[in-house]
Amino acid sequence: MKESTYTPVAFVYREIITEMMERGTSGKLFYFNQDGQLDEAVGKIIRLEELPAKGLFVTLDSALQIRIDRIITLYGQPGAAYDEYDAYANACWECKGE
């Protein structure tokens, strides 16, 4: 599946990420992977960087890179993709395909 286009996020998410990096916080992140599937990772964010023509990414101490507009929760706090996940979770599955 082709990766979705980067969607700019509110500055507050950058602030949260920067704060977590400064604190050395480690924990679990839930995010949508490149296939649009729910995924999770555990670790500490060591870098926030912009990759040209791709968007803003965090890099974990495991070397995993996650685009910040695809993060659902970051160490228990809502991320930029939380509303998308919440809408998906609340969809009426019985109504689909009718």
C-alpha positions in Angstrom: 0.0 0.0 0.0 1.3 3.5 -0.8 2.1 5.7 2.1 -0.3 8.6 2.7 0.7 12.2 2.2 2.0 14.0 5.2 -0.6 16.2 6.9 0.8 19.2 8.9 0.0 19.0 12.6 -0.6 21.6 15.3 2.5 23.0 16.9 1.4 21.6 20.3 2.4 18.1 19.1 5.9 19.2 18.4 6.0 20.8 21.9 4.9 17.6 23.5 7.5 15.6 21.6 10.2 18.0 22.5 9.2 17.9 26.1 9.3 14.1 26.1 12.7 14.1 24.5 14.1 16.6 27.1 12.7 14.5 30.0 14.1 11.3 28.5 10.7 9.7 28.7 10.3 6.1 27.5 7.1 4.2 26.9 4.6 3.0 24.3 3.4 4.7 21.2 0.4 3.7 19.1 0.4 4.8 15.5 -0.8 4.0 12.0 1.9 2.3 10.0 2.7 2.7 6.3 -0.1 0.3 5.5 -2.6 2.3 7.5 -2.8 -0.4 10.1 -2.7 0.1 13.9 0.8 -0.5 15.2 2.7 0.0 18.4 6.3 0.7 19.4 8.1 1.0 22.7 11.1 3.2 23.3 12.5 6.7 23.9 12.3 9.4 21.2 15.9 10.5 20.4 15.2 12.8 17.5 12.5 14.9 15.8 13.4 15.8 12.2 11.9 16.9 9.0 12.6 14.7 6.0 12.3 16.6 2.7 9.1 15.8 0.8 8.1 13.3 3.5 7.2 15.2 6.6 8.2 15.4 10.3 9.4 12.1 11.9 10.4 11.0 15.4 13.2 8.5 15.7 13.1 6.1 18.6 16.2 4.6 20.3 15.4 1.4 18.4 16.0 3.4 15.1 12.3 3.1 14.2 11.0 6.3 12.5 7.4 7.3 12.8 5.7 10.2 11.0 4.2 12.4 13.7 0.9 12.9 11.9 0.3 9.2 12.2 0.9 9.0 16.0 -2.3 8.1 17.8 -1.0 8.2 21.4 2.4 9.1 22.7 3.2 7.7 26.1 -0.5 7.8 27.0 -1.2 11.3 25.6 -3.3 11.8 22.4 -1.2 12.4 19.3 -2.0 14.0 16.0 -3.9 11.0 14.6 -6.0 10.4 17.8 -9.1 12.0 16.3 -8.8 9.9 13.1 -8.5 6.7 15.3 -11.4 7.8 17.5 -13.6 8.3 14.5 -12.6 5.0 13.1 -13.3 3.2 16.4 -16.7 4.8 16.7 -17.8 4.0 13.1 -21.1 2.2 12.7 -19.9 -1.2 11.3 -23.4 -2.4 10.7 -24.0 0.6 8.4 -21.0 -0.2 6.2 -21.7 -1.6 2.7 -25.5 -0.8 2.7 
